[in-house]
Amino acid sequence: MSEAQRKQPDADRMVMIYTTCETPDEAKTIARELVNRKLAACANIFPGMTAVFEWDGAAQEGEETAMFVKTRAGLAAEVTQEIKRLHSYDVPAVAVLEVSGGNTDFLDWVAEQTVPQK
């Protein structure tokens, strides 16, 4: 963990939330909502990913769009709920990933971007 991360309260530490979407447009819709509401500093969208999984007892394979959402740990539960609300899947993949360090200027920027405007 970086010195900057150690000094931040737990709720302010950066996390990345990984999710997958059915289409790039769905990912963009979710990303825009999260950024506009200051729940995320930014989101990176990766179209063209192949997913192999089992659903309803049958092997499935299809194209998905992966997305990483950059936010603060204290917002992770709300971001998860928003992703679930906006998502087309019955059970969307949502995983919160701890960030142990990085460019302190970037980590600070993420924290600043995810504070609601007064």
Secondary structure, 3 states (H helix, E strand, C coil): CCHHHHHCCHHHCEEEEEEEECCHHHHHHHHHHHHHCCCCCEEEEEEEEEEEEEECCEEEEEEEEEEEEEEEHHHHHHHHHHHHHHCCCCCCCEEEEECCCCCHHHHHHHHHHCCCCC
